[in-house]
């Protein structure tokens, strides 16, 4: 019997393993930081009422930590593309996982040339998306 892929296994809930490109795969290949990965996984999972609030909260955490430690400098996918390092493109991730254009736009804000302003814009778009879906206002 062949060994089962770790990507085909999920401990607990099965909400990621059915994605053609899982958030963890995208994050590891693209060397995302913890905040970027968490924002991504909660955006694409979007199963519970608080998933979008969690994504917005990680944007806040990232901003706060950056203000304290200047962490934005190593979180730019654009540098990896320029350097020719392996990446999974956002457009491929969105297409393969059948995500909305809104999610693609938010991902672009916090993954391509992130700045405090772009992270704040991503957070506001996440809050707006949550409001459209009638999610309680836990994002503030």
N, C-alpha and C positions, 0 to 999 in steps of 0.2 A: 504494500500500500504506500503510495506517495505521501510525503509530508504535506500537511495542509499549510497553505500560506497564512502568515500572520494577518495579512490584509483580509483574508476570508473568515477570520475569527474575531468575534467581539465579545468581551466579557460583559455580562449584564445585557443592557438593551441592544438592539440590532439596528439602531438608526444611522450608522455610518457605513457599515460593511456593504450595503447595497448600492452605494455610489460608485459609478465607474472609476472616478478618481476621488479617493477619500481625502477629507481635509488633512489628515495626518501625512498622507503621501505628498500632497501639494506643499505642505509646510516644511517637511524634511528636505525635499528636493530643492525648494527655493530658500532654505535656510531662514525661515521666518523666526521672529522672536516670540516669546510666550504670549504677549498681548496680541500680536497679529494673528497667531494661531487660534487663540481663544475667540477673538472677534470673528474670524472666519468660520470656525466650527459652529458657533451659535447662530450666525447668519444663515448658514446652509441647513442646519438642523431644523431650526424654526418649528419645533413641534409643540413645545409648551408655551404658555402665555408669557413666561419670564425669559425665554431665550433671547429675544431682541433686547430686553432690558439688560441681560447679562452682556451682550455684545457692546451695548452703549457703555456699560460700567467698565469694561476692559479698555475702551477708548479713554475714559477718564483716568483710569489707573496709569495707562501708558503716558498720558500727558503729565500727570503728577510726578511719575518717576523720571521722565525726561527733564522736567524742570529741576529736579534734584541732582540727576546724574548725567545729563546730556546723552541720553540713550538713542536718540533718533539717527545718529550718524551711521550706525551699522545695520539699519533696517530697511535699506532701499533696494527693491528688486531691479530698478533701472540700472544700478551699478553692475549687478550680475549679468543682465542682458548685454551691457556694453562690454564687459570683460569676456563674454562668450562662455560663461559657465552654464552648466545644465539647469534648465528651468522647465516648469510646466506653465505655459502661458495662461493668463487669466481667461482669455477668450476660449481656450480649449477646456479649461476646468468648468466654465459656465455652460458651454455647449454640451459637454459629455454628461454633466449632472442636471441638465435641463433647468437651470436656474434663470430667474427673471433678469431683465435688463436693469432693474433697480438694484438688485444684488451685485451685478457686474459693476455698476457705477460706484457703489459703496466700496467694493473691494479695490477698485482702482484708486480711490481716494486714500486708503490707508496702506496700500501696497506699493504704489509707484510714487517715488519721491515724497515720502511722508514728511509732513511738517506739522507743527501744532495746529495751524489753521486747517490743514486737510483732515487731520484727525477729528477736530471739532466739527468740520463739515460732515464727515462720515457719521459721527455721533448724532448730529441733528437729523440726518437722513434716516438713520435707524429709528430714532424717536418718532419721526414722521410716519415711517412704515408701520411701526407699532400702533400708532394712533389710527391709521387707516384700517387696521385690522381689529380695532376695538380693544386692544390690549390695555390693561390698567396702566396708569402713568407711574411706573416704578423706575423710569429711566432718569429721573431728576434727582 
